[in-house]
Amino acid sequence: MILSPEDIERLLKRFGSNNKVSRYLGFPESTLRSKIKFNREIHVSDSLKEMWALEEEVKSLKNVIENIQKAKSLKPRYIAGREDATRVVAIGDTHDQPNMDKERFTWIARHCAETRPHRIIQIGDFCSWDSVSTHEPIGSQGYAQRPSFKNDLESCEEAMRAFLKEINGLDIHMELIAGNHEDRINRFENRSPETAGSLYMQFEEICAQYRWRLHDYGHWLFVDGVGFTHVPKNIMGKPFGGQNSENSIANHATHSIVFGHTHRATFRKAPKIGINNSIEVLNLGSAMPDGYVAKYAGTATSGWSYGIFDLSIKSGHIVSHRFINMAELKEKYS
């Protein structure tokens, strides 16, 4: 490998002294001074070239990770209210996956095209992302049957394409709040640094292509004072859980909340101290195929709901909510 006088000059700017450059290159400082004085090239080993290439790769990877960390801001986003109520079509966990029917995305989009809400909000777990799941032990039959990330991504794009086809050209804002299943991609990248920034970025690009504004997992999106998130978290940073998690959330909440995650549609109105003061908590349930139960649920009590909600939001309150079940959507829009 040959270093030109220009290469040597760049190294001097980088290290700041002849002594440091000579140690880096592995030969006496006097030799370096002589080469600089007579403006000559320097021959170094190919192993140094390989080391430089590795340094550049590490530097590039650090930049990618830093950019990802900057992008993962959890500051809430606020959308101002309207003089009249803000109408929202709120969609619970859809859990798309390869070989799962996509017709429901068409039905939901046709409902949106007919009702013309101001905003469409999908509450997360748009896809299951089983390709990057850690639930199946390596070497197990379940692990071997996982789809590839490419298959998951193609399925996601097919679902988003079917949805956009029905509302393309309509002025409706579309928001997607990532769920814990989307976060599987980030966790996989964290375990496999060589993939950092490459997998989740592909999901981000598909969302942008099909008009979904993506919000990170754990993020709060406030629409006229009502907070939307995939699942609220407790003081320990863990998702609120249990059979009656809505009650715990309502007890702790200081503002009205719309969330998903548990797949059970539930509405709670909770009184708060103050004159005529209260908040509302709405669990959207799921927008999975009617009657579908994931393998992990098995024969456990699920009580899952299948459908979407039409919401009216005004001054921090859910002033009305109407559940449209998947069977009704199918009958009307298939």
N, C-alpha and C positions, 0 to 999 in steps of 0.2 A: 504494500500500500504506500502511495506517494502523497506527501503533504506539500502543497504549494506554499509560496510565501504568504499568500492571502489566507490560507488555512492556519498558518502559524500566527498571523496577526489576530485572527478571530480567537484562537486559544489564549493569546496574551490578554485580550479584552475580557475573556471569561474568567481566567485565573488571577490576573492582576500582576504577575511577576514571572521573570525567566525561571527562577528557582522552582516554582510550583509547576510550570509547564514542563520543565525537564524531568521532574519526578513523575509527572503524569505519563510522559512519553517513554520513560525508562532509560534515559541516557544522560551523560554528564551535562551540566549547565554550560561548560565551556564550549561543547560541541554545538549546543543550541545558539550561543552567542555568535559563533563563527558562521553558522548557516544564515542567521539574520543579517550579519554584517555584509556578507557577500551575496545576499538575496538568492540563496540556493534552496532547492527542494530537499525534503527530508524523507528518507525511506524508513517506514516503521512496519512492524509485523501485522499480518492479516488478523491476528487475534485482537489487536487493538481496534481494528475496523468493526469486528463483530461486537466488541464491547460498546462502541459508540452507537451501533444500531440498536443494541439492547437498551442503552440509556435513553435514546429517542423514543423507543417503544414505551418505556416506563413513564417518561415525561408525558407522552400523549395520553396514556391511561390515567395518569393523575389529573390531567386537564378534563378528561371525560367525567371522572368521578366528582371533581369539584363543580362542574357544570350541573351534574345531576343533583348534587346537594343544594346548590343555589336554587334549582327549579322546584325543590321539594319544600317550599315555604308553606307553612300551615296557617298563615294569616287568613282570617275569614274574608270571603268576598261578599259584598253587599249590593243588592239590586233594589233600587228605590221602588216604592209603591206607586200606584196610580190613583187618580181621583176616584175612579170606580174600582171595584175589586180586581185583583190580578187573578186571571183564570189559568190554572195549571193542570195539564194531564200528567199525573205522577205514576211512574211505572216502577214496580218493585223488582226484585231479583229475577232476571230472565234466565240466567245460567245456560246460555247457549253452549253447545258442544257439537263436534262432528257427528253426523248421522242423526241429529235431532231435528225434528220438523221445524221449518222456518215460517210456516204460514201465519203463526200468531203475530209475527212482526208486521206482516201485511195488514192484518185485521186492526191492530192497534194504530198503525199509521193512518189507515182509512178513517178510523174514528177521529183522529186528530185533524185530518183534512176536512171532515164534516163539521166538527165543533169549533175549529179555529181558536185554540187556546192562545194566550199570550206567550206561554212558555211550556216546553216539554222537559220534564226532569226524570232521568233514569237514576235510581238510587244506588246503583252499583251491582257487582257480580253480574255484569252483562254476560260474561262467559265464565265457565267453570275453570278453565286453564288447567286441566288435569295433567297436561304434559309437564308442568313444572311443580306438581304437587309432591309433597314429602310424606304423604300419609301411607303410601304403599311401600313396604320394605324392599330394598334392592334385592333382586333375585326371586321375588314372589311372582305368582301368576298375574296378580293385579298390576304389578310394576311393568311386566312384559306387555300387557294389553293397553298401556297408556298410549294416547295419540302422540304424534310428534308435535313440536311447537308450530311447525309449518301447517299441519292439519288444523290445529286450534285457531291459528291466525286466519287461515282461508275460510273457516267456518264463521268466524267473527265478521269477516268482511262480507260474506254472503248474507248474513242476517242484517247488517247495517245497510247493505245495498237494497235489500227487499223493503226495508223501512223507508229509506229516502225516496225510493221510486214513487211512493204514494203521496209524498208531500213536497216533492221537489218544485221549487218556484214559489212556495208559500212563505210568507214572512213570519216564521215561527222560530223563536230562539230555542236551541236544543242544548241541554246541559247533561253531562254524565259524571256522576260522582263515583270514583273508583271504590270498589269494595275490597274485602279481605281476599277475595279470589284474584282480583287484579294485582293485589299486593304480593301474591305468590310469585309473580314475575320478578318484582324487586328483590324478594328474598332469595330467589334462585340466582339472580345476578350477584347478590352479596356473597353467596356461597361459591360462586364461580366467577372470580374477578375478570377472567378473560372475556366474559360476555357482557361486562358492565356497560350499560348504556345502549347496547345493540338490540336487545329483545323488547324492552318496554318502549323504546323509541319507535319500533315498528307498530306497536299498538297505538301510540300517540299519533303516528302518521295516518293510520286508518281512521281514527276518530276525526281528525282534521279533514280528511278527504270526504267524509260523509256527514260533515257539518256539526259533529258533537264537540262542544267545548268541554274538555276534560278537566276534572278537579281531582287532586290527589286523595288517596285513602286517608281518612281521618280529618279531611278538610270539611269546613262548614261553609255552606252557601246560604246566605240570608236573602229571602225574597220578602220584601215589605215587613221585615222583622221576624219572620218565621224561619227557623233554622232547619236546613236539610243536610243530612249526613248519612253515611251508610249505616253506622251504628254508634250511638253515644258511648263514651268510655267513662269508667269510674275513676276515683282518685288515684288508683294504682295503674291507670293506663290500660286497663282491660275492658273489653266490651261488656256492657250490662247484659246479663244472661238470666236464665231461669224461666220457669213456666209463665210467670207474671212480670216479666222485665219492664213492661210499660208502666206498672205501678211504681217501681223503683225509680225509673227515669222521670216520671211525673213529679215524684216527691222531691227529687234533687234539682229539677230544671228551673231555670229562671226566665225562660222564654218558650214559646210554642215550638214543637219539634216534629219533623216528619223523617222517618227512617225506615229501614228494611231489615235484612239480615236473618231474622228468625222465620220468615215465610208465613207468619200468622197475622192476618189483618185484624187490627184492634184499634179502637179509638178510646181515649181517656180525656176527660175534662177535669182538671185539678184546681181546686180553689187555692188561692194564695192570700197571705195577709195583706189587707188593704181594702178599700171600698170597691165593691163589685170587681174584684181582681181575680183573675184565673188565667191558666194557660191550657193549651190543648196538646196532646201527644197522639200521633197517628203512626201506626205501623202499617206499611203498605202491603204486607204479605208478599206473594210472589206473582210473577207473570210468566211462570213456566207452563208447559202444556197441561191442560186440565187433568188432574189426578196423578200427575207424575210425582214419584217419590224417589229421591236419590238413594243409591246403594247404601251410603253410610247410615241413613235413617233406619233401614231395615224394617222391622215390625214394631219399632218404637212408636209411642203416641206422637203424632206430628200435628194434626189439626191444621195443616197447611191450607192457604187460600190461593186461588188462582184467578187473577184479573188485574184491573187497573183502577185508578181513582180519578174522578174529576173533582178538582178542588177550587174553591174561591178563597182568596187570602186578602185580608185587609187589616192594616194597622197592627201587625203582630199577632193576628188571630186567624185560625182556620174557621172561617165563618160558615162554610158548608163543605161537605164531602159526600160523594156518591160513588159507591163501588159498582163497577161493571164487571161481572164475572166472565171468564174465558168462553163459556158456553154461549153466552149472549153475544159476545163479540163474533164468535164463529157463525152463529145463525144470521147475524145482520150483515157481516162483511165478507163472508167466504164466497 
